[in-house]
């Protein structure tokens, strides 16, 4: 499935047809109206997930205390009144 991108506003579109087979009106970005181009970021560059923890035991490893426990917020962030 070809990916198209608007190089003006950054919107990415997925199409079922290549850019060359679209009508002139379909080649325009629905957000800003600029002409669409083939997406330069079409290929995913990462070959693996860099941060992958064990699925059976999420969280920090056993025996190691979680960092920044004291920095966590203990009260509500905002009041409801404004």
C-alpha positions as CSV (number, residue, x, y, z in Angstrom):
1,X,0.0,0.0,0.0
2,X,1.6,3.3,-1.1
3,X,2.2,5.9,1.5
4,X,1.8,9.5,0.5
5,X,2.9,12.6,2.4
6,X,2.3,16.3,2.2
7,X,5.6,18.0,2.5
8,X,4.0,21.2,3.4
9,X,1.9,20.3,6.5
10,X,3.4,16.8,7.2
11,X,0.2,14.8,6.9
12,X,0.7,11.1,5.9
13,X,-1.9,9.3,3.8
14,X,-2.4,5.7,2.9
15,X,-3.8,4.8,-0.5
16,X,-4.6,1.7,-2.4
17,X,-3.4,3.1,-5.7
18,X,-0.1,4.6,-6.6
19,X,0.3,8.4,-6.9
20,X,0.5,8.3,-10.7
21,X,-2.9,6.6,-11.1
22,X,-4.8,9.2,-8.9
23,X,-6.8,12.0,-10.4
24,X,-5.4,15.6,-10.1
25,X,-7.9,16.4,-7.3
26,X,-7.0,13.2,-5.4
27,X,-3.3,14.2,-5.5
28,X,-4.0,17.2,-3.2
29,X,-3.7,17.2,0.6
30,X,-7.1,17.2,2.2
31,X,-5.8,19.3,5.0
32,X,-3.9,22.2,3.3
33,X,-4.5,21.6,-0.5
34,X,-0.8,21.2,-1.5
35,X,0.3,18.6,-3.9
36,X,1.2,15.2,-2.4
37,X,4.5,13.4,-2.9
38,X,5.7,9.9,-2.2
39,X,6.6,9.5,1.4
40,X,10.3,9.5,1.9
41,X,10.0,7.7,5.2
42,X,8.4,4.6,3.5
43,X,10.8,2.1,4.9
44,X,10.9,1.4,8.6
45,X,14.5,1.8,9.5
46,X,14.6,0.0,12.8
47,X,15.1,-3.7,12.6
48,X,14.2,-4.5,16.2
49,X,12.7,-2.9,19.3
50,X,15.5,-1.3,21.4
51,X,13.7,-1.3,24.7
52,X,12.0,-4.7,25.3
53,X,11.5,-6.0,28.8
54,X,10.4,-9.5,29.8
55,X,6.7,-10.0,29.2
56,X,6.1,-12.2,32.2
57,X,7.6,-9.7,34.8
58,X,7.0,-6.1,33.8
59,X,8.7,-3.3,35.8
60,X,12.2,-2.9,37.2
61,X,14.3,-6.0,37.8
62,X,14.0,-7.7,41.1
63,X,16.3,-6.4,43.9
64,X,16.6,-3.0,42.3
65,X,14.4,-0.2,43.7
66,X,12.5,1.9,41.2
67,X,14.1,5.3,40.5
68,X,12.5,8.6,41.3
69,X,10.0,7.2,43.8
70,X,10.2,10.4,45.9
71,X,9.7,12.6,42.8
72,X,6.3,11.3,42.0
73,X,3.2,13.5,42.5
74,X,1.3,12.6,45.7
75,X,-1.5,15.1,45.4
76,X,-3.8,16.0,42.5
77,X,-2.3,18.1,39.8
78,X,-5.1,20.7,39.5
79,X,-8.2,21.6,41.3
80,X,-11.6,21.2,39.7
81,X,-12.6,24.9,40.3
82,X,-10.2,26.4,37.8
